[in-house]
Structures are given as C-alpha cells and as structure tokens.
Amino acid sequence: MIRPFGTYTASSALEDEQVRVQVFIANIDGEPEPSTEIVELAWVGSDVGRNNGLSVGSVFAEQVIPDLIEEGMIVPDERQDLWND
C-alpha cells in the first residue's frame, strides 16, 4: 500500500527556483533491492550527514526528516541536533 505523506517546497541549492518534492509512505514485503534506474538504496535516519557518509538535500534535512521524526517513523538521534553540524 502506498499513501501520500506530504508535499514539500524549498529553494533549490543550485538554481534560483523552487523545488517541489512529493513524499510517499509504502509498506512492502521483503527487502527492497536496487534495479533498473535505481543504483543504490540506503536506510536514512536522523543522523543523515553525520558519520555515515550520506547526505540529503535541504528539503529532506529541514522538512521531511523532522516530520518523519514527529510522526514516529524515524527515531531521533539524541546525540546531536540534525541541523547544527
């Protein structure tokens, strides 16, 4: 089952435009695997960008991940604030 989670808008880091991101939540059976156009998958938590080699765009760091934490879908990393790296 796929359901909408939210629509987010933020300034583009590379251009003088707005970026609009639609986020969906999906329940799946089994383990997801990369295929076709998807080269790699990674589990992202509140520690994204710190000590794990992953980085995400500002719309995710500043809006989507905090909303996922608020909804209890991601457990917050108590060691450090996500936005003060």
C-alpha positions in Angstrom: 0.0 0.0 0.0 1.3 3.5 -0.9 0.0 6.6 0.7 1.0 10.3 0.4 3.0 11.6 3.3 3.4 15.2 2.2 4.4 17.8 -0.4 7.3 20.0 0.4 8.7 23.1 -1.3 12.2 24.7 -0.8 14.6 26.8 -2.7 17.0 25.0 -5.0 20.6 24.9 -3.9 21.8 25.1 -7.5 19.3 27.3 -9.2 17.1 30.3 -8.5 14.0 28.1 -8.4 11.8 26.3 -6.0 12.0 22.5 -5.7 8.7 20.6 -5.0 9.0 17.1 -3.5 6.2 14.7 -3.0 6.9 12.1 -0.4 5.0 8.8 -0.1 5.0 6.0 2.5 4.8 2.4 1.3 4.5 -0.9 3.0 6.5 -3.7 1.3 7.1 -7.4 1.8 10.7 -8.5 1.8 13.9 -6.4 1.4 14.0 -3.7 -1.2 16.7 -4.1 -3.9 18.1 -1.7 -6.4 17.1 -2.4 -10.1 16.9 -0.6 -13.4 17.4 3.1 -12.8 18.0 2.8 -9.0 21.7 2.0 -8.4 21.7 2.1 -4.6 19.4 2.1 -1.6 20.2 3.3 1.8 18.3 3.5 5.1 18.2 7.1 6.3 17.8 8.1 9.9 18.0 11.3 11.8 21.8 11.1 11.7 22.0 11.5 8.0 25.0 13.6 7.0 26.9 12.7 10.2 29.3 9.8 10.5 27.5 7.7 7.8 28.8 9.2 4.5 25.2 10.0 3.4 23.9 13.5 2.5 20.4 14.6 1.5 19.1 17.8 0.1 18.0 20.6 2.4 14.3 19.9 1.9 14.8 16.5 3.4 17.1 17.6 6.2 15.0 20.6 7.2 11.4 19.4 6.5 10.9 15.8 5.6 13.1 14.1 8.2 11.8 16.3 11.1 8.2 15.4 10.0 9.1 11.7 9.9 10.6 12.1 13.4 7.5 13.9 14.6 5.3 11.1 13.2 7.4 8.5 15.0 8.7 6.9 11.7 12.3 7.8 12.5 13.8 7.7 15.9 15.7 10.9 16.7 19.4 10.8 17.3 19.8 12.3 20.8 23.5 13.0 20.4 23.4 16.0 18.1 20.8 18.3 16.5 20.4 17.4 12.8 20.6 21.0 11.7 23.7 22.0 13.6 26.5 20.0 12.0 
